[in-house]
Amino acid sequence: MPNLDTQTLLALVCVAVALAVLGRRTLLWWKGQSAGCGGGGCHGCGSTEPTQMKLTLPVLSQAEIPIKGEMENEK
């Protein structure tokens, strides 16, 4: 590749690095290993059951919900 200017060389280096990262992540995914923080693997967590998030929602009764006509009368 004769006569490469700086911009073309830098672009080729960026593409090569991106391909290397994609190749590494694909290889780790194929082997079932995590690629780091947030990589999707679960190693050593100790539990095979999914965790359930407990969330309590407040329940409003019909008496607590203002009706449109009642709000206008209070003004």
C-alpha positions, 0 to 999 in steps of 0.5 A: 500500500504505497502512498498512504496519507495520514488520514487514510492510515489513521482510518485503517488503524481505527477499522483494524482496532474495531475489528479486533474488538468485535472479534474478541467479543465474538470469541468470548461470547462463543466460548460463553465467557464474559467480556468484562463489566456488563458483558452478559456473563454470570460467573460465580453468582451462586444462584441459578434462579432469576431474581425477582424485584419486589415492588409495592404499588400504592392502591388508590380507591375511587374516593381518592381520585378527583373527578373533573367537575368536582375540581372546578367547583372547589375553585 
